[in-house]
């Protein structure tokens, strides 16, 4: 499924007539990355691809409640997940964190974890 189609599905997720005929066709892996799809994912947690959700900037509340399912490598990229990373520093991927634009304060205070090639 192309990301633009995923956005359309997410926008109309509350419309049951759409969901009934398209639910079996949804690519849940792509949709798990889509920040616009949070309501649909909240209502279908059994279909979430947690690796992909770890990228999703709108999914921190779902990730907070399911920390055992987090992909910490992908979460280290997620600019909305800094509070989760600060609370779980042992799980941070330093390479990925070095590419996270919201992680500058973490990197400034812990320069030994910076991957200078990825910054």
N, C-alpha and C positions, 0 to 999 in steps of 0.2 A: 504494500500500500504506500502510495506517495504521501509525504508529509502534508501536502496541501489538502488531500482527501481526509487525512486524519484531523486536520483543523475543522473541516466542515462537519465531520461526524461529531467532534467534541462540541461544536457550537450548537448542534441540534440534539445533543444527548438526552435532554429532558423530554424531547418529543417522542412519546411512546410509539407512534406510528412509524417513525424512522427506525427506532431501535428494534422493534419487532421483526422487521424484514432484513435488517442489516447486521444484527447482533452476531450471527454465525460467520459473517464475512470480515469482521473487524480484526485487524492485525494488532493484537494486544501488546505485542513487543514494541512496535512503533508508538502506539498510543500511550504506553507507560512513560515515554519520554516527553510527551506533549503537555506543557503547562496548562493549556486550555482544557485538558481532559480530566481534570481532578475530580469533578463531580461524578463523572462516569466511572472512574477508577475507584472512588470511595464506595460506590454501590456495587462494585464487582471485584472486590479485593482478591478473590480466588483466581482471577485472570491476570493479575499484575505480574509483570516481569520485573522482579526486584532489582536486578542489575541495572536495567534501564531506568527504573524509577529513581535510583540513586543519583542520576543525572538531572532529574526534573526539579527545576527551581521552585515549583509550586507545591512540592510534595513533602516538605520537611515535617509537617504534622503526621503524615502517614509513616514516615521513616522513624520519627521519634518513638512511635508506638510499636515499631517492629524492628528494633535495632539488630536483632539476630539475623535479619534478612538483608541488611545493608551490604552493598558492595563498597567497601571503604576506599578502594582505589578510585572508583568513579565519583564517590561522594567528595573526595578530596579536590575534585575539579569544580564542585557545585558552589557557586558564590552565595547561595541562600542557606547553606548548611554550616556556616562557620561556627555557630554555637554548638552544633553536634560534634564538630571536629575538636573544638576547644575542650569539650567534656570527655573526649576519647582520644587524647593525643597519641596513645600507643598504636592506634589504628590508622594514623595518617600515612598516606603515601607521599613522601617528600617530593618526588618528581611531579606528581599531579598537583600537589599543593602549590608548587612553584609557578604553575600556570593559572592559578586561581586569582582573579583580580581583587577579590575581597579578602584575601589572606595576607595582605601586606603587613599588617600589625603582627600577625603570628610569625611571619618570616623575619621581620625586623628584630623581634625579641628572641628568635631562635635561629640565628644566622647559620648555625652548623647544619641545619636541615635543608638549606637552600640548594637546589640543583641549579647552578649558575647557567648551565646550557639550556635549561627549560624556562628560565625566568623571562 
